[in-house]
Amino acid sequence: MTGTVKDSVTVSGAVPWLLLRATANQGDGVLANVDFVQRLETRGGVAPAGACDPAEDATVAVPYRARYVFYAG
């Protein structure tokens, strides 16, 4: 599934809440008929502040939680 952002809500200290509209679905699985996806109740997911040195910090774990709601017509 691919989609486009229809709306976004800024959240302090977390990635934004989103409403996404599906632009293309493929396959015949449980998400094949999804029209919208909503990301709510986000916690975390924001990249650390400051500079990074890829030689020292190849990866950084960033805690993230959210609730996703799928709407199909």
N, C-alpha and C positions, 0 to 999 in steps of 0.2 A: 504494500500500500504506500502511496505517496500522497502528500497533502500540502495545503497552504494555510498559513496563519490567518484566521479570521479575527481573533481578538487576543489580547495579552494583558495581564495584570501584573504589575511590578510588586515583588515581595521583598522586604528587607531581609538580607542575609540568606536568600534562597533564589533558585532559578524561578523565572516567572510562571504564573499559571497561564495556560494556553487553551484556546479553542481552535482546533484544526479541522478544516474541511477536506475530506478525501477527494483527490483529483484523479486517482487511478487505483483500482483494485485488481488483483490477479489471483488465479486459483479458485478453488471451491471450498476452502476451509471455513472455519467459524467466523473469520473476519472478512469474508469475501463481500459482504453486503454493507459494510460499515460506511456511513456517510460523514460522521463527525467523531472526533476523539477529543476528550477534555482532560487536561492535566490539572489536578487540584491538590491542595494541601501539601505543597512542596516544602521540603526541609533540606537545606544544604544544596550541594551540587554546584556551588560557586567556586571557581578557581582560586587558589591562594593568592593573596596580594603580594606585590613585590616582584623583583626580578627572579628569574630562574636560570640555572646553569645546567643545560642538558648533560654535560659531562659528569656532574655530581648527582643530579636529580632526573634520571631517565624517566621515571614514572612517579606520580604522586597520587595517593588514594584520596578521594574526596567523597565523604559520606553523602548520601542522597536518598531521600524517600519522597514518594508522591502517590497519589491515588489517581488512577486512570479510569475514565468512564467512556464506553464505546456506544455510539448510537447508530442503529441500522433502521432503514426505512422499509 
